[in-house]
């Protein structure tokens, strides 16, 4: 890339392009929708569509698509060309306001959780003007919401936009009570850090488990893993650096503020972090980032793995959701200031977040529940399944003093002295960082660390926005009724901390002692997806979402069904893939190798009758015994999969059966295979091993 300043956003019909190409009044009307959340004036759609089409055609584009995010976890698009027939037998290039505003994909072919029958096919996509259109792979992509003929949301964007409006309404209400009447809008902002693995594409294609499931279902521990901790922030290898360079260029063209890149803890693992954006835009951008990672990796002979735990025994990958709230006047509502103890607005917002996370810890856990994340949570590279909040010593002291009715001295900025004269003294932040905490305050934002790498960030932010909005609504009701005096505000903060301080924990979340302590505090410990998902349809949670118009009750139940069925389907695919690999690759290879050893022993015995051939005989005996166990474990897994049909009547019952029975059979099969792998010569083992995959790039 010659000049990032020229290329950044070059493939986005953003503010710069709109200002240049739209009539002034049209531009202003569209900006009111984007910046203030005003209803879109339908009369301007045709003008915007024509300008957008001309801009795209100048860049060589011939097709457009309504780009949306169905409940599959990935994005969807259907391409239509601009061409229309002309009277003279030729063509003209057309793109109307109707084409821009509405599309009509088949709604019956996407997951709906029973909201749509197969014969009820009509669905609509609706233009989201708050997220800019962009050109991807030569196609004009228009971000849209997706809903059914009956108006039910069939996507992740619609409820996300609803939640953003909800928290905007309640946060603005609070700020007006505090006297900040100049604030017209509050947005939540997100900076999603994305972890991923890169492996050689040729090796990847030789592993059916990686191709079909995204993770290795077999694999013995290599001689070296991450024990030396030498990969974290280490020098980036040339092949990876070339990938990162092209990835940055592609993301910058799309207006994605890719900022930080580095090696992560595990070998072959890396991270990319962007600058904060509004939640809606950040969600779109993260989906594009994951897509571009895979495409760019292929161009470099690599495969990008986004599974939460692609390799057993080494760190998995997460997505750190850095969440904050900011006003249209440029204020970060989670900025403590120089003296947090005197920052009334900050303390009130902080108390609302604490109460929300405590009361709705179950929904936060549901928002990160998946079969992949079950392998990662609590595995020493991710927080445990218990939700808690880390605030750091200073804020904990401040809240403790408020609860006790004490007054604190003003905070004095502290500096760290290195003891080396030539090095500057560095200002110390008001809080440390706690990598074991699920929900940690990190200076002026909360970092929700439980999300899995492959996740859309929409679910977690729908929950975060909604639960905080609910608590802000309660605070506003209280202050409107009692009076918005300083005494009443601090009384509200004091009562909130006293009621919800059980969720605060600054220690080591990995420690066994914390599990016991969390149980004493009556915090939930929902260790698996199957444990967590039923909480989604608890009465209090249905009441929350329906009260704020985020989901209807039907939409909640449909998403619950999709999540439970998705868990069963994913585990079934993994079990079938495991059986396929074990039967067609591992078992034949092990039998052939045992035969080679036996033949070698026989030949040596023939050459020298006195030669005992103990090595070959003992090895053949051990391998043959394990091969027999392998065959038995294949049969056990096969039976578990076949018997699953007897537990298929109820989705949750089926999910529990797969978690308890199918998963146990898979573990048993893997244990035997992984014991066999080091006994078989490397050239005779049918799968690229962990050493090859983790250290070949």
Protein Blocks (a to p, Z undefined) as FASTA:
>chain_A
ZZlmlmgoplcccfklmmmmpcfklmmmmmmmmmnopacdfklmmmmmmmmmmmmmmnop
abdcdddddfeopacdddddfbdcdfkopacddddfklmmpccddfklpceehmacfklm
bccddddfkbccddeehiacdddddddfkopacbfklmmmmmmmmmmmmmmmmmmmnopa
mbmbdcdddddddddddddfklmmmmmklmmnopafbdcddfblclnopmgopacdfklm
mmmmmmmmmmmmnopacfbdcddfbghiacdddddddfklmmmmmmmmmmmmmmmmmmno
pacdfbfblbghiacdddddddddddfkopafkbgbjblmlmmklmmmmmmmmmmmmmmm
mmmmmmmgcfklmmmgonlpaccfbdcddebjmlmmmmmmmmnopacdddddddddehia
klccddddfbdcdfkbfbdcehjaccdfkbcfklcfklmmmmmmmmmmmmmmmmmmmmmm
nopafklmmmmmmmmmmmmmmmpcfbdfkbmklmmmmmmnopacdfbfklmmmmmmgmkl
mmmmmmnomacfklmmmmmmmmmmmmmmmmmmmmmmmmmmmmmmmmmmmmmmmmmmmmmm
mmmmmmmmklnolmmmmmmmmmmmmmmmmmmmmmmmmmmmmmmmmmmmpmklmmmmmmmm
mmmmmmmmmmmmmmmmmmpcfklpcbdcfklmmmmZZ
